[in-house]
Amino acid sequence: MQRVLRNGGGGCRWRQTGKAPVWVLIGLGLIGGLMLYWYTTPQDTPVWVRSWLPGLPEYTGPLYRWRDDQGREQITDKPPRARPYEVVTYRADANVVPHQGGSAGR
């Protein structure tokens, strides 16, 4: 809000009082909260937002981790039928190949 101060010369001068409408503060809080949510959970961020939010890694589509009849772990791009599975997401620039042992100082 602004107040009008009249000085002795008859002119008007505006002075800021430092108050903001409540709806502006609520709107900024909602936008800030949404941006923080998208920034901390990038896999849930819509594609159209990823292009203008800084520093978001690209994520691949979901992968599915499950065990077959012999107990071997399987990771596929389609969920298995009639088996429990875990949904796994990976960053596109991450190495998903597990370390096979050996010396680390090579």
Secondary structure, DSSP 8 states (H G I E B T S, - for coil): -EEEEE-TTS-EEEEE-----HHHHHHHHHHHHHHHHHHH-GGGS-HHHHTTSTT---B---EEEEE-TTS-EEEESS--SSS--EEE--BTTS--S----S-TT-
